[in-house]
Amino acid sequence: MRTRSLMPHLIKSFAIKARDYIRGGDVSIQIQGLLKTIGFDADLIRRTSVCAYEAEMNVVMHGGDATLTLTVDTDRIVMDVKDEGPGIENIELALQEGYSTASEEQREMGFGAGMGLPNIQKNADRLEIESERGKGTHVKISFGVKSDGG
């Protein structure tokens, strides 16, 4: 296994399909496994996985098809999620805990607690959201990586 100090720049893209509840969460599991293999610390992997899952499920529930692009360097991890969905009407409101636009069907499946974007905001070092009604959403989630001295 490579140590992080020798790790090259890594970019990997993952497709996320809208309304694919069966595979929802698979991308975040793949990202978690990749970060474990690289050797990042458990807390960073947990925070990154939480954000990946929340972003992925927001696409599954609300967005159109999307691409999540993971960029890993020795000093940062960035997830760019770009979807083709309807966009977020009010980003400030969407960032409030408990606010949800989930359908009744989605709530019956256990989703729609209104914690997706707030959980991302709590776990990421930086969250940027750009959205336009009818044109989709771009979410950029960033994490700083502490040096382990090696």
N, C-alpha and C positions, 0 to 999 in steps of 0.2 A: 504494500500500500504506500502511496506517495504521501509525504508530509505536506502540509499546507504551504510551507515555505518554498517548496519546489513546484507547487501546483501552477500550471499554466492558466491563462485566462480561459474560462469556459463559458460558452453560450449554448443553451439548449432550449428549443421551443416545443411546446405541448399544445395540442388542439383540445379545445373544450367545446362540447356540443350542447346547445341550448336544449332544455327539457330532457336531458339524458340522466335521469335520476339513478339509473342502475349503475352507471360508471362515475357518477358524481363522487368526488373524493379521491379518485385514482391518481390524478395529477399530483395532489398534495402528498400522497403516499410515495410516489416516485421521487419527488423532490426531497422528502425526508430521508429516504434511502440513499440518495445521491450525496446529500450533505453529511450523513453518517459515514459513508465510504471515504469521503474526503478527509474527515476527521475534525469537523467543527465541534465546539462544545455543546453539551446537551441543552442548555438554556437557549442558545441561539437557534438550534435546530427546532426546539419546541415553538419558539416565537415565530420562526419562519413558516413552520408547518401550519400553525393556527392561521396565519395570514393567507397562506396559499389555499387552505381549505375554504375560508370565508370568501375569498375572491372567486374561487372556482364555483362555489355554490350560488353566489350572486349571479354569475353568468348562467348557470343551469336554470335558475329560477326566473331571472328577469331579463337577461341579455339575449342577444342573438349569438350565433356561433362566435368563438373567440380564440385568440392565441395568447398563451402565457409564455413569455420569454424570460428565462432565468439566466442571469449573468452573474458569474462568481469570479471574484478576484481575491487576492490575499487580504485586501483591506475592506471589501464590501460585497454584499449580496443584494442584487436588485431583481425584482419581479415586475415585468411590464405586462399588464393585461389589457388587451384591446378587443372590445366586442363590437358586434354589428347590431346591437339591440336598440331599443327605443330611447335610450338616454335616461339620465336622472333629472327629474324636473327641478328638484330643490336639493342641492348637495348639503347645505347647512342642516336642513331637516333630516336628511338621510343619515347624517352623522350623529343624530341624537339617539341615545339608547331607548329602545322600545318602539321607535318609529318603524313601521313596516308597510310595504305595499304587497305583501304576499296574498295570494288568493286563498279562498277557503280550502280548496283541495291541497294546496301546499301546507297550510296550517295543520290539516288532518294528518299529513305525513310527518309532522314534527318540526317543520321549518317555520320561519316567519316571526321569530321572537324579536326582530329588530335589533340584533346584536352584530350583524355582519360587518358593516363599516366601522362601528365603534370598537369591535374587537381588533380589527386591523389597526385602527388608530392607536389603541393601547399597546399593541405588541410590536409595531414597526418603529424604527427610529425616525422615519420620514414617510409621509403619505401625501401623494399628490393626485388629485382627481380632476380630469377635464371631461366634460360631458355636454352634449348638445342634443336636444330633443330631436328624435328621428334620425340621428346620425351616429349614435353609439357612445361608448364611454371608454376612456383611457385612464387606467389606474396604475400608478407607479409606486411601488412599495420598496423601501430601502432599509438596509441594516448595516451598521458599521461592524467590522470584525476586529476584535482585539487581538493584538499580536501575542503569540504564546512563547515568544522568544526563540523559536526554533524554526 
